[in-house]
Structure formats: C-alpha cells, structure tokens
Amino acid sequence: MKKILLFACGVLMSFSAQAQSIETAKDAVRNMGVGWNLGNTLDANDGSKTWTTTEQHETCWGQPVTKPELLKMMKEAGFGAIRVPVTWYQEMDKDGKVNEAWMNRVKEVVDYVLDNGMYCILNVHHDTGADSNTFKSWLKASSKSYTANKEKYEYLWKQIAEKFKDYDEKLLFEAYNEMLDESSTWNEPSNKTDGYKAINNYAKSFVTTVRNTGGNNEKRNLIVNTYSASSTPNAMQNLDKPEDSNHIIFQIHSYPNWQSKSNAKNEIDNLISNIKAKLIDRAPVIIGEYATFTTWPSDIDYYAKDKEVALYAMDYLIKQTKQNGIGTFYWMGMADGAFRSMPAFHQPDLAQTLIKAYYGSIDGYKYPTEDDFETIYKVDYESEWSELFLFGDWSRTAVSLSGYKGVSVEMDKAYGDKLQFKIYGDKKSGDSFKEQYVPLSSTSTKTTAEFDASVLGSTFWGVTLQTNSGAQTAKVIEAKMIKADGTEVPASITAAWGCTVTPESTPKPTGIHAIQYVKAENNDAIYNLQGQRIKNPQKGVYIQNGRKFVVR
C-alpha cells in the first residue's frame, strides 16, 4: 500500500493512496513485457483430500513450495509479469468464506512478484474446467450455474478484492480461467446462446463486485476471458465488455498445432488476425496461456520433437504480439518442477528466445541452469529393506537388459554391508521377480555393479539402493546407469518406499544462488486433477511431467 506524507498547517499528515491514478489497460499490457505462469502451484487441487497446511495444498501436483528467489530469477531473466493461478474451492467453507491461512499464502506469493517490480495477475483457476470421474468444477458457463452460484462467486471475489484493494496498479485480477458449460465442451458452448450469456453474466458480476470494494479496485485493470479461454472467432466475438471503461482486458489461450515453420507462421498470423478483428478494437488483449506443446488431440512438445520449429514459432509469436500490442504469458515450462527450487532454467534457450524476441537482446539478463549447482541427496531409511529408486518405478515397465550393463553410485563414505543394490529382473510365476543383489564397497565411496543376465533374465525394470541393516541415513553424491556401449546416464534418485529423500544443493563457486534444490521425478506418469495416477485417461484434463493436457 502506497502512503503519501503532506504538511498541512505545520502538521505532518499521512494517508493511504487508495484512489491513486491507475494506468489504462492498454498501457498495462504494453508495460508488462513478457509474462510467465506460475502454474500447477497455487492452482493445484485434490478434491479427495483435506489439507491441514498450505504447503500440502501447494505441492500436491508435484511442484515445490514457491520461494521469492524464483520470482527474482524470472525478473533478472527479463520477464515483466507473472500470472498466479489460484484454485479456491478446497479452501472455502460451506458459506464460501476463504480459509485465512490460504488467503495469506496467496498474498505472500503475490508479494513475491510485486516486490521484484513485476506485474501480477491473480485469478480464480480450477474452480472452473472440464469435469471428470473425480473432479467437478462449481463454476460453469450456464444460466443454471450462474443462478445457483452467483452469490458465492461474488462473495469469493469480494474477499479477494478486499484483501488487495490498496495494492497498486501492478496487481490485476482475472475473473475466471477456462470456464466450460455443463457438458464440459471446449472452444464453444454446446448451447451457444446460454453459454455465452452465462460467461458475460459472470464477467459482469466479477467487475461489479470488485469495483464496489473501493480503494484502488475502483479503477484497477480487470481481465475477463472468452468461453473456455477459446481463441475461436465466435468465442471472441461473443465476449462482451463488462463495463465501459479503459480498465478492462480480454484474455484468450492458445496452444499450437504446428507441423513446420510455415505452418506455425500461418497459425500465429491467423490467431492475431482474429484477435484484431474480434477483440482488440474493444479492449486490449493478452494471451494468458501458450506454449510449445499441444494439449489436444495428443500431447506433443515441439521443444522436444522439433526444437528448431518451436523456437522459431516462439520468436515469431512474441515479435508479432508485441507489434500488435498483445500481451503474452507462457504456461509453466522453462523453469519447472525441481528447477523452481534451485532456482534455475531447464529450458534456458526457450526463455532467451522469448526475451530476445521482445527486447532485441538478452544482454544484461541472467539464465542460471542446473550446471550452476551441486547436489547431494540425503536419504533417511526408516526400516529394514527400505529402498531408494535409481532406475524405474512401481509401474514395472520392462527394459531390455541388452541395452544396459550396470549401475554405479558414489556415496559420502563406504557403506560396506549396510547398503546394497537390488536389481529387479524378469517376472517369475505368480507375482515374484528374479532379483540380483550387490553389496556396496567396504573400502571405496564408489561402487559399480554389473548386471547378471544369468540371474535377471532378458529384462529388468528397477534398480534400487536398499538398506540391509535397518534404519539409517546415507548420502548419495551421484548415481548413474551404465549402458551397454559404456555411456552413462544420470539415475533418478527417488524414494521407492520406506525412505525420504532430501536434496541438499549449493551453488558451485561460479553459481549465483544458494537455494535448496529439490529433485523431482520425471517419468511420464499421468495424473488427474486430484493427483491420482491414471493409466488410461478418459475425457478430461490431466497432468503429465508437470504440464496439463486435455483428452476430449
């Protein structure tokens, strides 16, 4: 909250600048620069659980607790705005009152962003979205939903608005995320008349509620999204401007379906053409989510599949949106999962591409990577035979033994007969597996074990580091899988059962941040929005490797 000091008749007076001059929405979009989403964090949720701490809620989709150093890193990399998605339904009582601890945690994260001089967008996120067998959103684009939930929705926004009403112009509110109809229909509602009417009613309720709380909310820049945040021309055209002012922003989302550079260019040109024809003449526009990966009909990440096309498209998109006064917020990525805790970029070239496209250079900006840090993994074994995964997981996916010849591990000291490798091989009759055991060296901190095909069979699916002397603590400096050709690849170092893993990271002498590094598993497992692992996803929204995708 800004304060102004004045002298009046010799008396020093102080008052809060609650009605300060707020920049126009057009100026805000221009001044944001390049934005990024702090996704799958405060928006994470699991309707099957009751949280006792905000940390449990914030980390339930595998992302670490957000620290201010992450936002400092984003600022130093050239990003000017952060979208902070928040899911509220699990933190509201039966009357709609938000849990005070959750509201305060949201405030902490918002403050992290603003304290670094960046713009912050705060929203209502997975209170909307596609229903599944385990998730049902309470905000839907239908007259039935609006009538039933109008009072609760307005009460939610009244609480948020009251909490932040004295914050300055760099904080913006977003009404709702990807609101769908009762049938969870994407892009356009199944009943267009009713669906579009409901979206506009929710938008109007949001704006009216926020304005009525006073303070800087009277002129704060507010964001409303198209139906499902769709970028179709019809969805854009049917979004009404909820008030006649210069403090409203329209938002859409756009995920790619590229095949080549020319295809990417055509898709981006078409998107911008539709924005100019349907939206931007009425209010400024931001693309609140976009990425190098698709969400439907299949999950394809062009950054991994064809990086040249991906980086070309990102460069072209940022240049074209800047030229046309459109804001952009990349969805997650770039610094995801474990990398947020270091903090570091796991896709530094992608971050650099966005910033260079916008500013013309990356001179003066910083892009720390994993190589700037050293990590030791502290493993607390809780009982006899507890195991730490070095390869594989309990899905028991078989890998040809001919592709690998062994595993090596370096510890903080020699563990002799206290620890051993356990390698799971071919399945026998019933549910048992062939197994190979190799004790760790009693004289050296490094042990290498070769796989024995005569014991394991033709395949293996897991390699663990197991205690055979009860509860104890050990430290893993490095673990690698050794391929048949002698090349080495990093092992996973994740808890199997009966142990906890605490990565302890410090920057190398040339590093930049002394921040704990929390290693996250990246094994292509698919989870629903409640954090449950799914083998065969049906219609709905899912999480894989920290990213959401849609099965329609």
Buried (B, 14 or more C-beta within 10 A) or exposed (E): EEEEEEEEEEEEEEEEBBEBEBBBBBBBBBBBBBBBBBBBBBBBBBBEEEBEEBEEBBBBBBBBBBBBBBBBBBBBBBBBBBBBBBBBBBBBEEEBEBBEBBBEBBBEBBBBBBEBEBBBBBBBBBBBBBBBEBBEBBBBBBBEBBEEBEEBBBBBBBBBBBBBBBBBBBBBBBBBBBBBBBBBBBBBBBBBEBBBBBBBBBBBBBBEBBBEBBBBBBBBBBBBBBBBBBBBBBBBBBBBBBBEBBBBBBBBBBBBEBEEBEBBBEBBEEBBEBBBEBBBEEBBBBBBBBBBBBBEEEBBBBBEEBBEBBBBBBBBBBBBBBEEBBBBBBBBBBBBBBBBBBBBBBBBBBBBBBBBBBBEEBEEBBBBBBEBBBBBBBBBBEEEBBBBBBBBBEEEEBBEBEEBBBBBBBBBEBBEEBBBBBBBBBBEEEEEBBBBEBBBBEEEBEBBBEBBBEEBBEBBBBBBBBBBEEEBEBBBBBBBBBEEEEEEEEBBBBBBEBBEBBBEBBBEEEBBBEBBBBBBBBBEBBBBBBBEEBEEBEEBBBBBBBBBBBBE
